[in-house]
Amino acid sequence: MEQLIKNVPHAQPFFIQDQVQYETGRVVSLTIAQQPGAGMTLFAFDAGTSISTHAASGDAMAVILEGTGEITIDGVPHTVNAGECIIMPAGIPHAVRAVTRFKMHLILVKP
């Protein structure tokens, strides 16, 4: 059977934040699932890096794994820290900026 979740260990415990590494001056991403109705991606942001304003076709939930980021949704900035989550609603412009180095697990659910 095809693996629906890829690029991470199966049938054993693991630390999700260890699956993607920081790179100086870059945003690093690792896709772990991509299906027509859903996707999961891990991100590691170096301090000061960002993803510019965009909108997604589904609701996106960011689970902050390490550090501090700023997620702007519809022009309103939100500071997010390790252990917190935030939903970026479908069709609403949002952007992500690293205040410190930070990692997040992004879960996208589409209609």
Biopython code that builds the backbone (N, CA, C, O; Angstrom):
import numpy as np
from Bio.PDB.StructureBuilder import StructureBuilder

atoms = [
    (1, "MET", "N", (0.836, -1.185, 0.000)),
    (1, "MET", "CA", (0.000, 0.000, 0.000)),
    (1, "MET", "C", (0.884, 1.254, 0.000)),
    (1, "MET", "O", (1.932, 1.285, 0.645)),
    (2, "GLU", "N", (0.454, 2.265, -0.718)),
    (2, "GLU", "CA", (1.192, 3.530, -0.808)),
    (2, "GLU", "C", (1.196, 4.249, 0.539)),
    (2, "GLU", "O", (0.174, 4.304, 1.223)),
    (3, "GLN", "N", (2.350, 4.800, 0.915)),
    (3, "GLN", "CA", (2.428, 5.602, 2.135)),
    (3, "GLN", "C", (1.781, 6.961, 1.870)),
    (3, "GLN", "O", (2.157, 7.661, 0.930)),
    (4, "LEU", "N", (0.823, 7.324, 2.689)),
    (4, "LEU", "CA", (0.176, 8.628, 2.560)),
    (4, "LEU", "C", (0.948, 9.704, 3.304)),
    (4, "LEU", "O", (0.919, 10.871, 2.914)),
    (5, "ILE", "N", (1.632, 9.325, 4.365)),
    (5, "ILE", "CA", (2.523, 10.229, 5.096)),
    (5, "ILE", "C", (3.942, 9.788, 4.790)),
    (5, "ILE", "O", (4.309, 8.635, 5.016)),
    (6, "LYS", "N", (4.744, 10.726, 4.268)),
    (6, "LYS", "CA", (6.083, 10.406, 3.777)),
    (6, "LYS", "C", (7.142, 11.238, 4.492)),
    (6, "LYS", "O", (6.834, 12.208, 5.185)),
    (7, "ASN", "N", (8.377, 10.841, 4.309)),
    (7, "ASN", "CA", (9.552, 11.606, 4.753)),
    (7, "ASN", "C", (9.723, 11.679, 6.268)),
    (7, "ASN", "O", (10.522, 12.475, 6.761)),
    (8, "VAL", "N", (8.979, 10.854, 7.014)),
    (8, "VAL", "CA", (9.139, 10.747, 8.463)),
    (8, "VAL", "C", (9.078, 9.267, 8.830)),
    (8, "VAL", "O", (8.536, 8.467, 8.067)),
    (9, "PRO", "N", (9.628, 8.891, 9.994)),
    (9, "PRO", "CA", (9.602, 7.479, 10.388)),
    (9, "PRO", "C", (8.174, 6.962, 10.556)),
    (9, "PRO", "O", (7.274, 7.704, 10.950)),
    (10, "HIS", "N", (7.986, 5.687, 10.254)),
    (10, "HIS", "CA", (6.698, 5.018, 10.456)),
    (10, "HIS", "C", (6.837, 3.964, 11.548)),
    (10, "HIS", "O", (7.902, 3.370, 11.714)),
    (11, "ALA", "N", (5.765, 3.738, 12.286)),
    (11, "ALA", "CA", (5.652, 2.687, 13.295)),
    (11, "ALA", "C", (6.702, 2.797, 14.403)),
    (11, "ALA", "O", (7.143, 1.790, 14.957)),
    (12, "GLN", "N", (7.096, 4.042, 14.718)),
    (12, "GLN", "CA", (8.017, 4.283, 15.826)),
    (12, "GLN", "C", (7.880, 5.728, 16.275)),
    (12, "GLN", "O", (7.569, 6.595, 15.459)),
    (13, "PRO", "N", (8.102, 6.007, 17.544)),
    (13, "PRO", "CA", (8.024, 7.386, 18.020)),
    (13, "PRO", "C", (9.147, 8.236, 17.421)),
    (13, "PRO", "O", (10.246, 7.744, 17.165)),
    (14, "PHE", "N", (8.852, 9.510, 17.205)),
    (14, "PHE", "CA", (9.879, 10.441, 16.734)),
    (14, "PHE", "C", (9.486, 11.853, 17.145)),
    (14, "PHE", "O", (8.319, 12.124, 17.431)),
    (15, "PHE", "N", (10.460, 12.742, 17.171)),
    (15, "PHE", "CA", (10.211, 14.150, 17.453)),
    (15, "PHE", "C", (9.997, 14.862, 16.123)),
    (15, "PHE", "O", (10.905, 14.931, 15.295)),
    (16, "ILE", "N", (8.810, 15.382, 15.927)),
    (16, "ILE", "CA", (8.473, 15.989, 14.642)),
    (16, "ILE", "C", (9.370, 17.192, 14.328)),
    (16, "ILE", "O", (9.716, 17.417, 13.168)),
    (17, "GLN", "N", (9.748, 17.968, 15.354)),
    (17, "GLN", "CA", (10.577, 19.149, 15.101)),
    (17, "GLN", "C", (11.983, 18.786, 14.619)),
    (17, "GLN", "O", (12.672, 19.630, 14.046)),
    (18, "ASP", "N", (12.414, 17.549, 14.843)),
    (18, "ASP", "CA", (13.748, 17.131, 14.392)),
    (18, "ASP", "C", (13.771, 16.701, 12.932)),
    (18, "ASP", "O", (14.841, 16.386, 12.410)),
    (19, "GLN", "N", (12.636, 16.679, 12.263)),
    (19, "GLN", "CA", (12.568, 16.185, 10.893)),
    (19, "GLN", "C", (12.925, 17.249, 9.861)),
    (19, "GLN", "O", (13.132, 16.919, 8.693)),
    (20, "VAL", "N", (13.003, 18.503, 10.257)),
    (20, "VAL", "CA", (13.386, 19.595, 9.366)),
    (20, "VAL", "C", (14.421, 20.442, 10.102)),
    (20, "VAL", "O", (14.281, 20.708, 11.296)),
    (21, "GLN", "N", (15.459, 20.862, 9.381)),
    (21, "GLN", "CA", (16.589, 21.573, 9.996)),
    (21, "GLN", "C", (16.651, 23.022, 9.529)),
    (21, "GLN", "O", (16.250, 23.350, 8.413)),
    (22, "TYR", "N", (17.159, 23.875, 10.401)),
    (22, "TYR", "CA", (17.367, 25.279, 10.056)),
    (22, "TYR", "C", (18.512, 25.414, 9.061)),
    (22, "TYR", "O", (19.482, 24.658, 9.101)),
    (23, "GLU", "N", (18.380, 26.396, 8.163)),
    (23, "GLU", "CA", (19.464, 26.798, 7.276)),
    (23, "GLU", "C", (19.559, 28.311, 7.332)),
    (23, "GLU", "O", (18.545, 29.005, 7.262)),
    (24, "THR", "N", (20.771, 28.822, 7.457)),
    (24, "THR", "CA", (20.999, 30.252, 7.595)),
    (24, "THR", "C", (20.370, 31.014, 6.430)),
    (24, "THR", "O", (20.624, 30.724, 5.261)),
    (25, "GLY", "N", (19.533, 32.009, 6.789)),
    (25, "GLY", "CA", (18.940, 32.894, 5.802)),
    (25, "GLY", "C", (17.840, 32.293, 4.949)),
    (25, "GLY", "O", (17.444, 32.881, 3.942)),
    (26, "ARG", "N", (17.334, 31.114, 5.343)),
    (26, "ARG", "CA", (16.354, 30.424, 4.493)),
    (26, "ARG", "C", (15.136, 29.954, 5.276)),
    (26, "ARG", "O", (15.156, 29.820, 6.499)),
    (27, "VAL", "N", (14.080, 29.710, 4.516)),
    (27, "VAL", "CA", (12.920, 28.973, 5.011)),
    (27, "VAL", "C", (13.024, 27.592, 4.384)),
    (27, "VAL", "O", (13.064, 27.468, 3.160)),
    (28, "VAL", "N", (13.066, 26.557, 5.209)),
    (28, "VAL", "CA", (13.186, 25.184, 4.737)),
    (28, "VAL", "C", (11.836, 24.502, 4.946)),
    (28, "VAL", "O", (11.214, 24.651, 5.998)),
    (29, "SER", "N", (11.386, 23.751, 3.932)),
    (29, "SER", "CA", (10.123, 23.032, 4.084)),
    (29, "SER", "C", (10.302, 21.567, 3.726)),
    (29, "SER", "O", (11.150, 21.206, 2.911)),
    (30, "LEU", "N", (9.487, 20.735, 4.351)),
    (30, "LEU", "CA", (9.472, 19.296, 4.090)),
    (30, "LEU", "C", (8.016, 18.866, 4.020)),
    (30, "LEU", "O", (7.302, 18.905, 5.023)),
    (31, "THR", "N", (7.573, 18.455, 2.833)),
    (31, "THR", "CA", (6.210, 17.971, 2.671)),
    (31, "THR", "C", (6.137, 16.557, 3.225)),
    (31, "THR", "O", (6.934, 15.692, 2.864)),
    (32, "ILE", "N", (5.159, 16.333, 4.116)),
    (32, "ILE", "CA", (5.000, 14.987, 4.668)),
    (32, "ILE", "C", (3.708, 14.320, 4.210)),
    (32, "ILE", "O", (3.557, 13.105, 4.342)),
    (33, "ALA", "N", (2.779, 15.102, 3.675)),
    (33, "ALA", "CA", (1.572, 14.515, 3.073)),
    (33, "ALA", "C", (0.998, 15.520, 2.085)),
    (33, "ALA", "O", (0.966, 16.723, 2.344)),
    (34, "GLN", "N", (0.544, 15.000, 0.942)),
    (34, "GLN", "CA", (-0.086, 15.856, -0.057)),
    (34, "GLN", "C", (-1.139, 15.041, -0.792)),
    (34, "GLN", "O", (-0.823, 14.161, -1.591)),
    (35, "GLN", "N", (-2.385, 15.351, -0.506)),
    (35, "GLN", "CA", (-3.526, 14.692, -1.133)),
    (35, "GLN", "C", (-4.477, 15.776, -1.636)),
    (35, "GLN", "O", (-4.344, 16.932, -1.234)),
    (36, "PRO", "N", (-5.428, 15.439, -2.500)),
    (36, "PRO", "CA", (-6.327, 16.471, -3.025)),
    (36, "PRO", "C", (-7.035, 17.297, -1.942)),
    (36, "PRO", "O", (-7.242, 18.495, -2.131)),
    (37, "GLY", "N", (-7.406, 16.685, -0.820)),
    (37, "GLY", "CA", (-8.147, 17.407, 0.208)),
    (37, "GLY", "C", (-7.354, 17.829, 1.419)),
    (37, "GLY", "O", (-7.898, 18.476, 2.314)),
    (38, "ALA", "N", (-6.070, 17.479, 1.474)),
    (38, "ALA", "CA", (-5.286, 17.801, 2.676)),
    (38, "ALA", "C", (-3.795, 17.726, 2.384)),
    (38, "ALA", "O", (-3.347, 17.020, 1.481)),
    (39, "GLY", "N", (-3.048, 18.472, 3.173)),
    (39, "GLY", "CA", (-1.594, 18.419, 3.088)),
    (39, "GLY", "C", (-0.988, 18.746, 4.430)),
    (39, "GLY", "O", (-1.596, 19.434, 5.250)),
    (40, "MET", "N", (0.231, 18.243, 4.652)),
    (40, "MET", "CA", (0.979, 18.547, 5.869)),
    (40, "MET", "C", (2.417, 18.864, 5.469)),
    (40, "MET", "O", (3.043, 18.126, 4.707)),
    (41, "THR", "N", (2.924, 19.966, 5.991)),
    (41, "THR", "CA", (4.276, 20.399, 5.689)),
    (41, "THR", "C", (4.946, 20.884, 6.963)),
    (41, "THR", "O", (4.324, 21.558, 7.783)),
    (42, "LEU", "N", (6.218, 20.537, 7.125)),
    (42, "LEU", "CA", (7.030, 21.061, 8.220)),
    (42, "LEU", "C", (7.853, 22.222, 7.686)),
    (42, "LEU", "O", (8.339, 22.177, 6.555)),
    (43, "PHE", "N", (8.009, 23.254, 8.492)),
    (43, "PHE", "CA", (8.805, 24.419, 8.115)),
    (43, "PHE", "C", (9.812, 24.736, 9.205)),
    (43, "PHE", "O", (9.517, 24.602, 10.393)),
    (44, "ALA", "N", (11.012, 25.161, 8.795)),
    (44, "ALA", "CA", (12.028, 25.710, 9.694)),
    (44, "ALA", "C", (12.415, 27.079, 9.136)),
    (44, "ALA", "O", (12.944, 27.177, 8.029)),
    (45, "PHE", "N", (12.152, 28.121, 9.899)),
    (45, "PHE", "CA", (12.431, 29.498, 9.494)),
    (45, "PHE", "C", (13.650, 30.000, 10.250)),
    (45, "PHE", "O", (13.685, 29.939, 11.479)),
    (46, "ASP", "N", (14.644, 30.492, 9.534)),
    (46, "ASP", "CA", (15.731, 31.190, 10.204)),
    (46, "ASP", "C", (15.191, 32.541, 10.662)),
    (46, "ASP", "O", (14.254, 33.062, 10.056)),
    (47, "ALA", "N", (15.759, 33.114, 11.712)),
    (47, "ALA", "CA", (15.305, 34.411, 12.233)),
    (47, "ALA", "C", (15.301, 35.445, 11.119)),
    (47, "ALA", "O", (16.275, 35.573, 10.377)),
    (48, "GLY", "N", (14.203, 36.180, 11.006)),
    (48, "GLY", "CA", (14.088, 37.242, 10.024)),
    (48, "GLY", "C", (13.585, 36.807, 8.662)),
    (48, "GLY", "O", (13.279, 37.656, 7.825)),
    (49, "THR", "N", (13.489, 35.509, 8.415)),
    (49, "THR", "CA", (12.978, 35.045, 7.123)),
    (49, "THR", "C", (11.455, 35.053, 7.146)),
    (49, "THR", "O", (10.836, 35.138, 8.207)),
    (50, "SER", "N", (10.857, 34.964, 5.952)),
    (50, "SER", "CA", (9.396, 35.062, 5.899)),
    (50, "SER", "C", (8.836, 34.402, 4.647)),
    (50, "SER", "O", (9.555, 34.088, 3.699)),
    (51, "ILE", "N", (7.535, 34.206, 4.683)),
    (51, "ILE", "CA", (6.753, 33.809, 3.517)),
    (51, "ILE", "C", (5.797, 34.969, 3.273)),
    (51, "ILE", "O", (5.056, 35.366, 4.172)),
    (52, "SER", "N", (5.812, 35.510, 2.064)),
    (52, "SER", "CA", (5.026, 36.706, 1.766)),
    (52, "SER", "C", (3.525, 36.417, 1.789)),
    (52, "SER", "O", (3.090, 35.265, 1.816)),
    (53, "THR", "N", (2.766, 37.483, 1.777)),
    (53, "THR", "CA", (1.314, 37.393, 1.851)),
    (53, "THR", "C", (0.747, 36.585, 0.692)),
    (53, "THR", "O", (1.095, 36.793, -0.471)),
    (54, "HIS", "N", (-0.134, 35.659, 1.044)),
    (54, "HIS", "CA", (-0.805, 34.806, 0.058)),
    (54, "HIS", "C", (-2.094, 34.293, 0.700)),
    (54, "HIS", "O", (-2.335, 34.524, 1.885)),
    (55, "ALA", "N", (-2.913, 33.601, -0.077)),
    (55, "ALA", "CA", (-4.129, 32.982, 0.446)),
    (55, "ALA", "C", (-4.135, 31.532, 0.001)),
    (55, "ALA", "O", (-3.575, 31.199, -1.043)),
    (56, "ALA", "N", (-4.765, 30.668, 0.785)),
    (56, "ALA", "CA", (-4.849, 29.248, 0.458)),
    (56, "ALA", "C", (-6.308, 28.882, 0.162)),
    (56, "ALA", "O", (-7.236, 29.577, 0.576)),
    (57, "SER", "N", (-6.482, 27.791, -0.555)),
    (57, "SER", "CA", (-7.825, 27.347, -0.926)),
    (57, "SER", "C", (-8.531, 26.576, 0.181)),
    (57, "SER", "O", (-9.697, 26.205, 0.041)),
    (58, "GLY", "N", (-7.826, 26.336, 1.279)),
    (58, "GLY", "CA", (-8.426, 25.636, 2.413)),
    (58, "GLY", "C", (-7.993, 26.277, 3.715)),
    (58, "GLY", "O", (-7.162, 27.186, 3.725)),
    (59, "ASP", "N", (-8.563, 25.798, 4.821)),
    (59, "ASP", "CA", (-8.136, 26.255, 6.146)),
    (59, "ASP", "C", (-6.764, 25.659, 6.454)),
    (59, "ASP", "O", (-6.521, 24.479, 6.201)),
    (60, "ALA", "N", (-5.877, 26.478, 6.998)),
    (60, "ALA", "CA", (-4.536, 26.021, 7.375)),
    (60, "ALA", "C", (-4.349, 26.220, 8.873)),
    (60, "ALA", "O", (-4.620, 27.296, 9.405)),
    (61, "MET", "N", (-3.883, 25.172, 9.548)),
    (61, "MET", "CA", (-3.585, 25.268, 10.970)),
    (61, "MET", "C", (-2.076, 25.163, 11.147)),
    (61, "MET", "O", (-1.458, 24.182, 10.735)),
    (62, "ALA", "N", (-1.491, 26.186, 11.763)),
    (62, "ALA", "CA", (-0.069, 26.174, 12.075)),
    (62, "ALA", "C", (0.103, 25.757, 13.526)),
    (62, "ALA", "O", (-0.465, 26.372, 14.429)),
    (63, "VAL", "N", (0.894, 24.702, 13.747)),
    (63, "VAL", "CA", (1.251, 24.242, 15.082)),
    (63, "VAL", "C", (2.703, 24.661, 15.295)),
    (63, "VAL", "O", (3.594, 24.168, 14.602)),
    (64, "ILE", "N", (2.947, 25.549, 16.227)),
    (64, "ILE", "CA", (4.295, 26.075, 16.441)),
    (64, "ILE", "C", (5.063, 25.073, 17.303)),
    (64, "ILE", "O", (4.641, 24.732, 18.408)),
    (65, "LEU", "N", (6.198, 24.609, 16.777)),
    (65, "LEU", "CA", (6.995, 23.572, 17.425)),
    (65, "LEU", "C", (8.157, 24.130, 18.240)),
    (65, "LEU", "O", (8.500, 23.588, 19.291)),
    (66, "GLU", "N", (8.755, 25.202, 17.759)),
    (66, "GLU", "CA", (9.907, 25.835, 18.423)),
    (66, "GLU", "C", (9.890, 27.322, 18.112)),
    (66, "GLU", "O", (9.394, 27.742, 17.066)),
    (67, "GLY", "N", (10.431, 28.113, 19.022)),
    (67, "GLY", "CA", (10.681, 29.518, 18.761)),
    (67, "GLY", "C", (9.441, 30.392, 18.721)),
    (67, "GLY", "O", (8.381, 30.035, 19.236)),
    (68, "THR", "N", (9.610, 31.573, 18.080)),
    (68, "THR", "CA", (8.556, 32.584, 18.006)),
    (68, "THR", "C", (8.427, 33.092, 16.582)),
    (68, "THR", "O", (9.414, 33.415, 15.922)),
    (69, "GLY", "N", (7.190, 33.154, 16.128)),
    (69, "GLY", "CA", (6.905, 33.692, 14.805)),
    (69, "GLY", "C", (5.822, 34.744, 14.884)),
    (69, "GLY", "O", (5.200, 34.948, 15.927)),
    (70, "GLU", "N", (5.610, 35.409, 13.762)),
    (70, "GLU", "CA", (4.514, 36.351, 13.639)),
    (70, "GLU", "C", (3.720, 35.944, 12.409)),
    (70, "GLU", "O", (4.252, 35.907, 11.299)),
    (71, "ILE", "N", (2.445, 35.638, 12.611)),
    (71, "ILE", "CA", (1.563, 35.261, 11.515)),
    (71, "ILE", "C", (0.522, 36.360, 11.378)),
    (71, "ILE", "O", (-0.257, 36.621, 12.294)),
    (72, "THR", "N", (0.527, 36.995, 10.215)),
    (72, "THR", "CA", (-0.406, 38.082, 9.940)),
    (72, "THR", "C", (-1.558, 37.519, 9.134)),
    (72, "THR", "O", (-1.355, 36.940, 8.067)),
    (73, "ILE", "N", (-2.772, 37.688, 9.645)),
    (73, "ILE", "CA", (-3.975, 37.191, 8.994)),
    (73, "ILE", "C", (-4.890, 38.381, 8.710)),
    (73, "ILE", "O", (-5.326, 39.076, 9.628)),
    (74, "ASP", "N", (-5.172, 38.604, 7.430)),
    (74, "ASP", "CA", (-6.038, 39.709, 7.013)),
    (74, "ASP", "C", (-5.560, 41.039, 7.597)),
    (74, "ASP", "O", (-6.363, 41.861, 8.038)),
    (75, "GLY", "N", (-4.228, 41.236, 7.593)),
    (75, "GLY", "CA", (-3.626, 42.476, 8.059)),
    (75, "GLY", "C", (-3.387, 42.582, 9.552)),
    (75, "GLY", "O", (-2.818, 43.572, 10.012)),
    (76, "VAL", "N", (-3.812, 41.576, 10.331)),
    (76, "VAL", "CA", (-3.650, 41.617, 11.788)),
    (76, "VAL", "C", (-2.514, 40.682, 12.197)),
    (76, "VAL", "O", (-2.607, 39.474, 11.981)),
    (77, "PRO", "N", (-1.430, 41.227, 12.791)),
    (77, "PRO", "CA", (-0.314, 40.376, 13.214)),
    (77, "PRO", "C", (-0.615, 39.642, 14.524)),
    (77, "PRO", "O", (-1.221, 40.195, 15.442)),
    (78, "HIS", "N", (-0.177, 38.380, 14.583)),
    (78, "HIS", "CA", (-0.336, 37.549, 15.781)),
    (78, "HIS", "C", (1.018, 36.936, 16.119)),
    (78, "HIS", "O", (1.620, 36.265, 15.280)),
    (79, "THR", "N", (1.498, 37.157, 17.329)),
    (79, "THR", "CA", (2.727, 36.520, 17.784)),
    (79, "THR", "C", (2.370, 35.112, 18.244)),
    (79, "THR", "O", (1.442, 34.920, 19.030)),
    (80, "VAL", "N", (3.123, 34.121, 17.740)),
    (80, "VAL", "CA", (2.881, 32.723, 18.093)),
    (80, "VAL", "C", (4.169, 32.117, 18.635)),
    (80, "VAL", "O", (5.261, 32.381, 18.133)),
    (81, "ASN", "N", (4.014, 31.297, 19.675)),
    (81, "ASN", "CA", (5.147, 30.682, 20.354)),
    (81, "ASN", "C", (4.991, 29.175, 20.384)),
    (81, "ASN", "O", (3.904, 28.642, 20.159)),
    (82, "ALA", "N", (6.103, 28.491, 20.667)),
    (82, "ALA", "CA", (6.107, 27.029, 20.758)),
    (82, "ALA", "C", (4.948, 26.553, 21.612)),
    (82, "ALA", "O", (4.709, 27.072, 22.703)),
    (83, "GLY", "N", (4.232, 25.559, 21.105)),
    (83, "GLY", "CA", (3.095, 24.984, 21.810)),
    (83, "GLY", "C", (1.757, 25.579, 21.423)),
    (83, "GLY", "O", (0.715, 25.025, 21.772)),
    (84, "GLU", "N", (1.762, 26.693, 20.710)),
    (84, "GLU", "CA", (0.520, 27.335, 20.299)),
    (84, "GLU", "C", (0.138, 26.940, 18.872)),
    (84, "GLU", "O", (0.969, 26.477, 18.091)),
    (85, "CYS", "N", (-1.138, 27.134, 18.557)),
    (85, "CYS", "CA", (-1.670, 26.902, 17.213)),
    (85, "CYS", "C", (-2.442, 28.139, 16.775)),
    (85, "CYS", "O", (-2.903, 28.928, 17.600)),
    (86, "ILE", "N", (-2.572, 28.293, 15.465)),
    (86, "ILE", "CA", (-3.406, 29.359, 14.908)),
    (86, "ILE", "C", (-3.973, 28.860, 13.586)),
    (86, "ILE", "O", (-3.299, 28.155, 12.834)),
    (87, "ILE", "N", (-5.222, 29.235, 13.313)),
    (87, "ILE", "CA", (-5.885, 28.864, 12.060)),
    (87, "ILE", "C", (-5.834, 30.056, 11.110)),
    (87, "ILE", "O", (-6.158, 31.182, 11.485)),
    (88, "MET", "N", (-5.426, 29.789, 9.890)),
    (88, "MET", "CA", (-5.463, 30.768, 8.812)),
    (88, "MET", "C", (-6.616, 30.349, 7.903)),
    (88, "MET", "O", (-6.487, 29.377, 7.158)),
    (89, "PRO", "N", (-7.746, 31.067, 7.951)),
    (89, "PRO", "CA", (-8.938, 30.648, 7.213)),
    (89, "PRO", "C", (-8.744, 30.671, 5.687)),
    (89, "PRO", "O", (-7.982, 31.472, 5.147)),
    (90, "ALA", "N", (-9.448, 29.780, 5.032)),
    (90, "ALA", "CA", (-9.410, 29.684, 3.569)),
    (90, "ALA", "C", (-9.739, 31.027, 2.925)),
    (90, "ALA", "O", (-10.655, 31.729, 3.351)),
    (91, "GLY", "N", (-8.977, 31.367, 1.894)),
    (91, "GLY", "CA", (-9.250, 32.563, 1.114)),
    (91, "GLY", "C", (-8.849, 33.874, 1.746)),
    (91, "GLY", "O", (-8.975, 34.922, 1.112)),
    (92, "ILE", "N", (-8.367, 33.850, 2.982)),
    (92, "ILE", "CA", (-7.981, 35.079, 3.688)),
    (92, "ILE", "C", (-6.465, 35.259, 3.554)),
    (92, "ILE", "O", (-5.712, 34.326, 3.831)),
    (93, "PRO", "N", (-6.002, 36.449, 3.131)),
    (93, "PRO", "CA", (-4.558, 36.668, 2.996)),
    (93, "PRO", "C", (-3.832, 36.511, 4.333)),
    (93, "PRO", "O", (-4.303, 36.965, 5.376)),
    (94, "HIS", "N", (-2.674, 35.855, 4.270)),
    (94, "HIS", "CA", (-1.849, 35.679, 5.471)),
    (94, "HIS", "C", (-0.377, 35.626, 5.074)),
    (94, "HIS", "O", (-0.034, 35.337, 3.927)),
    (95, "ALA", "N", (0.479, 35.909, 6.044)),
    (95, "ALA", "CA", (1.926, 35.888, 5.851)),
    (95, "ALA", "C", (2.560, 35.365, 7.127)),
    (95, "ALA", "O", (1.958, 35.420, 8.200)),
    (96, "VAL", "N", (3.792, 34.853, 7.002)),
    (96, "VAL", "CA", (4.511, 34.288, 8.144)),
    (96, "VAL", "C", (5.905, 34.899, 8.194)),
    (96, "VAL", "O", (6.593, 34.984, 7.177)),
    (97, "ARG", "N", (6.321, 35.330, 9.401)),
    (97, "ARG", "CA", (7.663, 35.905, 9.592)),
    (97, "ARG", "C", (8.264, 35.325, 10.862)),
    (97, "ARG", "O", (7.579, 35.169, 11.873)),
    (98, "ALA", "N", (9.541, 35.011, 10.799)),
    (98, "ALA", "CA", (10.257, 34.471, 11.960)),
    (98, "ALA", "C", (10.785, 35.615, 12.817)),
    (98, "ALA", "O", (11.624, 36.398, 12.371)),
    (99, "VAL", "N", (10.296, 35.707, 14.040)),
    (99, "VAL", "CA", (10.834, 36.661, 15.008)),
    (99, "VAL", "C", (12.169, 36.118, 15.507)),
    (99, "VAL", "O", (13.171, 36.834, 15.532)),
    (100, "THR", "N", (12.173, 34.840, 15.906)),
    (100, "THR", "CA", (13.394, 34.096, 16.209)),
    (100, "THR", "C", (13.382, 32.905, 15.249)),
    (100, "THR", "O", (12.429, 32.730, 14.489)),
    (101, "ARG", "N", (14.417, 32.105, 15.281)),
    (101, "ARG", "CA", (14.314, 30.846, 14.544)),
    (101, "ARG", "C", (13.079, 30.129, 15.055)),
    (101, "ARG", "O", (12.864, 30.042, 16.263)),
    (102, "PHE", "N", (12.265, 29.616, 14.143)),
    (102, "PHE", "CA", (11.123, 28.852, 14.618)),
    (102, "PHE", "C", (10.721, 27.791, 13.617)),
    (102, "PHE", "O", (10.999, 27.882, 12.421)),
    (103, "LYS", "N", (10.050, 26.770, 14.156)),
    (103, "LYS", "CA", (9.566, 25.660, 13.342)),
    (103, "LYS", "C", (8.062, 25.544, 13.532)),
    (103, "LYS", "O", (7.529, 25.789, 14.614)),
    (104, "MET", "N", (7.391, 25.161, 12.444)),
    (104, "MET", "CA", (5.958, 24.934, 12.535)),
    (104, "MET", "C", (5.548, 23.755, 11.670)),
    (104, "MET", "O", (6.191, 23.432, 10.671)),
    (105, "HIS", "N", (4.458, 23.124, 12.083)),
    (105, "HIS", "CA", (3.820, 22.054, 11.330)),
    (105, "HIS", "C", (2.550, 22.653, 10.773)),
    (105, "HIS", "O", (1.673, 23.071, 11.530)),
    (106, "LEU", "N", (2.441, 22.701, 9.451)),
    (106, "LEU", "CA", (1.283, 23.279, 8.791)),
    (106, "LEU", "C", (0.379, 22.167, 8.280)),
    (106, "LEU", "O", (0.821, 21.274, 7.558)),
    (107, "ILE", "N", (-0.883, 22.232, 8.662)),
    (107, "ILE", "CA", (-1.876, 21.265, 8.223)),
    (107, "ILE", "C", (-2.915, 22.021, 7.411)),
    (107, "ILE", "O", (-3.572, 22.926, 7.926)),
    (108, "LEU", "N", (-3.066, 21.652, 6.140)),
    (108, "LEU", "CA", (-3.994, 22.316, 5.242)),
    (108, "LEU", "C", (-5.128, 21.359, 4.912)),
    (108, "LEU", "O", (-4.898, 20.228, 4.486)),
    (109, "VAL", "N", (-6.373, 21.833, 5.116)),
    (109, "VAL", "CA", (-7.555, 21.020, 4.810)),
    (109, "VAL", "C", (-8.377, 21.783, 3.781)),
    (109, "VAL", "O", (-8.783, 22.921, 4.016)),
    (110, "LYS", "N", (-8.618, 21.144, 2.636)),
    (110, "LYS", "CA", (-9.351, 21.779, 1.538)),
    (110, "LYS", "C", (-10.703, 21.096, 1.328)),
    (110, "LYS", "O", (-10.885, 19.933, 1.689)),
    (111, "PRO", "N", (-11.654, 21.841, 0.735)),
    (111, "PRO", "CA", (-12.957, 21.237, 0.459)),
    (111, "PRO", "C", (-12.853, 20.113, -0.578)),
    (111, "PRO", "O", (-13.861, 19.498, -0.925)),
]
sb = StructureBuilder()
sb.init_structure("model")
sb.init_model(0)
sb.init_chain("A")
sb.init_seg("    ")
for serial, (resi, resn, name, xyz) in enumerate(atoms, 1):
    if name == "N":
        sb.init_residue(resn, " ", resi, " ")
    sb.init_atom(name, np.array(xyz, "f"), 0.0, 1.0, " ", f" {name:<3s}", serial, name[0])
structure = sb.get_structure()
